[in-house]
């Protein structure tokens, strides 16, 4: 019954926007540090929480440990899950207009998605803060200890949002505009009360708000359709 209702909603929509949260990361085999077990494992290994290790303050004051954690954990390679391939198909047929993600990886693009807004930046983007020279993930991974700019000899800065930094206003405005004009909003691997997503959802004024997540928040009862499942268990089975 829920699948049929979701199919009907998609059929009636021509401007779908998808918001992707940390649940998608888990499906792709990437770390999700909203998971208590994952947090405990990091603290046991590094002596600090993921929030501390990935903070702007830690980058400035403890660069060696920051990059040890960054290279060993954050730069782990994931594989696109089936939900992302389904989104790429939905995009190809002209239904899905925008993907907004808090994920720091280009895993959506690897699945074939094109119009993706990375609110937190993405790990493929690394630059020298002094001269602006770009560096690849391979350069970061293969560096000994702290990766330094070949020219300036200063630490290369991953262009991701670190804890304690403000979101880029331009990216938030772009995301808000996309949601404001959407006729359907898909929340995948996240929930309505999510700290970042909640601020964006307020711009949606339609009646096709769908949450697909295996962990349900009480606020999700406000959705027009709530499916308590992993997105990869649902989206590939929808007839677009």
N, C-alpha and C positions, 0 to 999 in steps of 0.2 A: 504493500500500500504506500509506504513512504517513497519507494523508488518510483512508483508511478506518479506520485505527486511532484517529485523532483523533476522527472522527465517533462511533465506538463509545464512546470515553471520555466524550464530551459527553452521549451518550444515557443513559449509566449514572449521570450526575452530576446532583445537584440543588442543590448549594451550591458553585458555582465562584467562585474568587477570581482576579483577574487583576492581575499586577504589571507596570507599564509603565515602561520605561526610555528612555534617550536615543535608541535606534533609532527609536522612534515619532516623536520630534521631527523627525528627518530626513525621515521620510515625509510629515510635515505641512508641510515647508518652513521649519522653525524651526531656529535654530542649535543644533548639538550640539558642545560644546567638548571632547569627548573625542576628536574628530577632529583629527589632527595638522595637517591643512591649514587647518582653521578657526582653530586656535590661532595658527598662524604668521601668518595674515592679520590677526588682531586685534593681535598684537604689532607687526606692521609698521605698522599704522595708528595705534595708541595708545601704543606704547612700553612697554606692560606686558602681561602674560599675562591671559587671562580670569579666572584664579584670583585674581590680585592686584586686578584692576578690580572684581570682584564681592565683595570681602571687606568685613567689618565695619570693619576698620581703614581701608580706603580711603574708605568712606562717611564716617567721622568726620574724616579728615584731608585728603581731596582731593575734596570734594563736587562741584565743578564738572566735573572729569573723570569722576567716577563717573556723574553724570547725563548727561553727553554720551554716554558709552558705553551707558548704560542705555536712553536714548531712541532712539539710532541702531541699536542691535543687539538688545538684550533685548526691546524692545517691538515688534519686527517682527511683522507679522500673518501667521499661518499659516492653513492650510485643513485641516479634518479629513480624515485619510486614510481609505481604505476599511476598514481594520482596525477603526477606531473605530466606524464605522457598523455593522459586523458585531457588535461588542461590545454596542452599544445594542440590537440585535435580540435578542441572547442574553439580555440583561437583561430585555427586554420579555416574553419567554416564560417568565421565572421561573427560568432556569438560573443566570445570573450574579448573584451576590449583592453583590459588592463589587469596586471597582476601586481599587487603591492605586498612586499615581503619584509619581515624583520630578519630573515636569514642572511648571513654574511657570505654566502657561497653563490656561485653562478650555476647551481644545480638545476635551476629552472631553465636556464638557457641551454644547458646540456641536453635537456629533454625536448628541446625544440621550441620553447616559448620565446617570444620576441619582445613584447611590450611589458617589461618588468621594471618596477621601481624598487630599488634596494634602499629602504629607509636608513639602514645602519651601515651603508657602504658594503663593499665586498672584498674578500681577502686577495683577489687577483690584482687589486690596485694598491701598489706600494711606491712611495716617492721619497726622494730626499727632501727634507723640509727646507733646505737652504737653496739648492739649485733647481729643484723640481724634476730631476731625472727619474724616470720610471724604472722599476725593477720587478722582475718576475717572481713568482712563488718559488721557483727552483733556486733562484739566487738566495732568497731568504732561507730556505731549507738547508742549502748546502754551505751556508756561511758558518764559520766557527764562532760560537758564542753570539755576540751582537752583530747583526749585519750592518756594515758601514758603506756609505756612498764611496764609490771608487775615486771620485774627484774631491769631495769635501771632507771625507773621513768623519762624518757625523752619522748617527744612527738613522737608518731608514725608517720612515714612519708608515706603518700600515694605514691605509685610508679607510678605516672602519671606525664606527662610533664607539669610543671607549666609555666605560662607566664614569659618570661624573660630567660628561660633555653634553651639550645641547644638540638636539636634532636640527638638521639643516632645514631652515624655513622654506627654501625653494622646493625641496622634496615633499615636505608636508603639504604645501600649497598645491603641488601637482597631484598628490594623492587625494586631497580633499576635493579638488575639482572633478577628478575622475569619479569619485563616489557620489558626488552631488548629482551627476548626470546619469548615473547607473539606473537601470530598470530591474536589476537583480544583483544582490550582494551575497557572495559565498564566503563564509568564514571556515577555513580549513585548518585543522590542527591548532585552533585557538578558540577563545570564547568571547562573548560580548563584553565582559567586564575586564578584559585584558588592559593593562595600563596604557599601552600605546594604541591598540586597536580601538578601544573605547572612545578615545578622542576623535577618531576618524569616523566611526560608525554614526555619530550624531549628524553627519552631513547627508546621510541617506534618508530619503523621504518616501521610498517606495514600499511595496507590500510583499516583496519576495526576498526577505532576509532569511538566509539558510545557514545553519550551523551544523557542520559535520566534524565531530570530535569525539574521541573515545573517553575523554574526561569532561564531564558536564558540570558547568557552573550554574548556580541558582538563577543568575541573570539570563541564562540562555532560554528560559521559559518565555522570554519576550520575542523570541524568533518566530517567524511565520512557519518555519519547518525546522525541527531539531532531530538530527539523526545521531544517536550515540554509537558511533563506529569510527574506525580509522578511515580517512578519506580514500585510501587505496583499496579498501574493501567495498567501496560504493561507486566512485566515479567511473572506473573502467567498465562497470556493468550497465551504465546508462546509455540508452540509444539516442545519440545526438541527431 
